[in-house]
Amino acid sequence: MSLPTADDPQLLRQALAAYVREVAAAVGVSVECTSCEVTDTITAYVALSGRSPRYPGRDLMLLWTMRQGWSVAVETTPAESPQPVAQLGGDVTPAPERVRRFVAEVVSSAGTAGNPGPVLAVSGHGDLRTRLENRVRGA
């Protein structure tokens, strides 16, 4: 039996799932409204309960990728590409409270939250897992 390594995809998935649960709680949705994936891509999805005045009658979703961090997009059909509304720059794994403020700004604004700058990249799966685990621990 081999010991897990820093790049172990199962440990990374567990860390991502824990982080996504905390983000979902921060934005006020249940864990059933989330999904995450660690395959050739590392992504997460959170269905949002709020809507933006710019997109009446359309649901919003919160998307996360390892390379781009969090963004808000208009919910689309599976055949359509997501319609981006706003991107959260900075740390690729911001504190859940920071994500909550970002979502609140997007949902309450007739404009967008803008693009506050580039996303700070991670150096690999081990670095990402450490950042995710630190966020869940409140670091």
C-alpha positions as CSV (number, residue, x, y, z in Angstrom):
1,M,0.0,0.0,0.0
2,S,1.5,3.3,-1.1
3,L,1.2,6.5,1.0
4,P,-0.7,9.5,-0.6
5,T,1.5,12.1,-2.2
6,A,1.0,15.9,-2.3
7,D,-0.4,15.5,-5.8
8,D,-2.9,12.7,-4.9
9,P,-6.1,13.5,-6.8
10,Q,-8.3,12.0,-4.1
11,L,-6.9,14.2,-1.4
12,L,-7.1,17.2,-3.8
13,R,-10.8,16.4,-4.5
14,Q,-11.5,16.2,-0.8
15,A,-9.9,19.5,-0.1
16,L,-11.7,21.1,-3.1
17,A,-15.1,19.7,-1.9
18,A,-14.5,21.0,1.6
19,Y,-13.6,24.5,0.3
20,V,-16.7,24.5,-2.1
21,R,-18.9,23.5,0.9
22,E,-17.6,26.5,2.8
23,V,-18.1,28.8,-0.2
24,A,-21.7,27.5,-0.7
25,A,-22.5,28.1,3.0
26,A,-21.0,31.6,2.7
27,V,-23.2,32.5,-0.3
28,G,-26.3,30.9,1.4
29,V,-26.9,27.8,-0.7
30,S,-26.9,24.1,0.3
31,V,-24.2,21.6,-0.6
32,E,-26.7,20.0,-2.9
33,C,-26.4,23.0,-5.2
34,T,-22.7,22.3,-5.7
35,S,-20.4,20.1,-7.7
36,C,-16.7,19.8,-8.1
37,E,-14.3,17.8,-10.3
38,V,-10.7,16.8,-10.2
39,T,-9.8,15.1,-13.6
40,D,-7.8,16.6,-16.4
41,T,-9.4,19.9,-15.2
42,I,-10.1,21.0,-11.7
43,T,-13.4,22.9,-11.5
44,A,-16.3,23.7,-9.2
45,Y,-19.9,24.8,-9.6
46,V,-22.3,26.5,-7.2
47,A,-25.9,27.3,-8.3
48,L,-26.8,30.7,-6.9
49,S,-30.2,31.6,-5.4
50,G,-29.9,35.3,-6.3
51,R,-30.5,36.9,-9.6
52,S,-29.0,40.1,-11.2
53,P,-31.2,43.0,-12.4
54,R,-29.2,42.8,-15.6
55,Y,-30.5,39.3,-16.3
56,P,-34.1,39.1,-15.2
57,G,-35.6,35.7,-15.2
58,R,-32.2,34.0,-15.5
59,D,-30.4,32.0,-12.8
60,L,-26.8,32.7,-12.0
61,M,-24.0,30.3,-11.2
62,L,-20.7,30.6,-9.5
63,L,-17.9,28.8,-11.3
64,W,-14.3,28.1,-10.2
65,T,-11.3,26.8,-12.0
66,M,-7.7,26.3,-10.8
67,R,-6.4,28.8,-13.4
68,Q,-9.1,31.5,-13.2
69,G,-10.6,31.3,-9.7
70,W,-14.2,32.3,-9.1
71,S,-16.5,33.9,-11.6
72,V,-20.3,34.5,-11.9
73,A,-22.1,33.5,-15.1
74,V,-25.6,33.3,-16.3
75,E,-27.0,29.8,-16.1
76,T,-27.3,28.2,-19.6
77,T,-28.4,25.0,-21.2
78,P,-25.9,22.2,-21.5
79,A,-25.5,23.0,-25.2
80,E,-24.7,26.7,-24.6
81,S,-21.4,28.2,-23.3
82,P,-21.7,30.0,-19.9
83,Q,-22.3,33.7,-20.2
84,P,-19.8,35.4,-17.9
85,V,-21.0,38.3,-15.8
86,A,-18.0,39.0,-13.5
87,Q,-14.6,37.6,-12.5
88,L,-13.0,37.8,-9.1
89,G,-9.3,38.5,-9.4
90,G,-6.7,38.0,-6.8
91,D,-6.1,34.7,-4.9
92,V,-7.3,31.7,-6.8
93,T,-8.6,30.4,-3.4
94,P,-10.0,33.5,-1.7
95,A,-11.7,33.2,1.7
96,P,-15.3,32.2,1.4
97,E,-16.4,35.5,2.9
98,R,-14.6,37.3,0.1
99,V,-16.5,35.2,-2.4
100,R,-19.7,36.0,-0.6
101,R,-19.1,39.8,-0.9
102,F,-18.2,39.3,-4.6
103,V,-21.5,37.5,-5.3
104,A,-23.5,40.0,-3.3
105,E,-22.0,42.8,-5.3
106,V,-22.8,41.1,-8.6
107,V,-26.3,40.2,-7.6
108,S,-27.2,43.6,-6.2
109,S,-25.6,45.6,-9.0
110,A,-27.1,46.7,-12.3
111,G,-23.5,46.7,-13.5
112,T,-20.8,44.0,-12.9
113,A,-18.3,43.6,-10.2
114,G,-15.7,44.3,-12.8
115,N,-12.4,42.4,-13.1
116,P,-10.3,43.6,-10.1
117,G,-7.1,42.2,-11.5
118,P,-5.4,39.0,-12.6
119,V,-5.8,35.8,-10.7
120,L,-2.7,34.7,-8.7
121,A,-1.8,31.3,-10.1
122,V,-0.9,28.2,-8.1
123,S,2.3,26.3,-8.8
124,G,0.8,22.8,-9.0
125,H,-1.7,20.4,-7.4
126,G,0.2,20.1,-4.1
127,D,0.2,23.9,-3.8
128,L,-3.5,24.1,-4.6
129,R,-4.4,21.4,-2.1
130,T,-2.4,23.3,0.6
131,R,-4.2,26.6,-0.2
132,L,-7.6,24.9,-0.2
133,E,-6.9,23.1,3.2
134,N,-5.7,26.4,4.7
135,R,-8.9,28.2,3.6
136,V,-11.1,25.5,5.2
137,R,-9.1,25.9,8.4
138,G,-9.5,29.6,8.2
139,A,-5.9,30.5,7.5
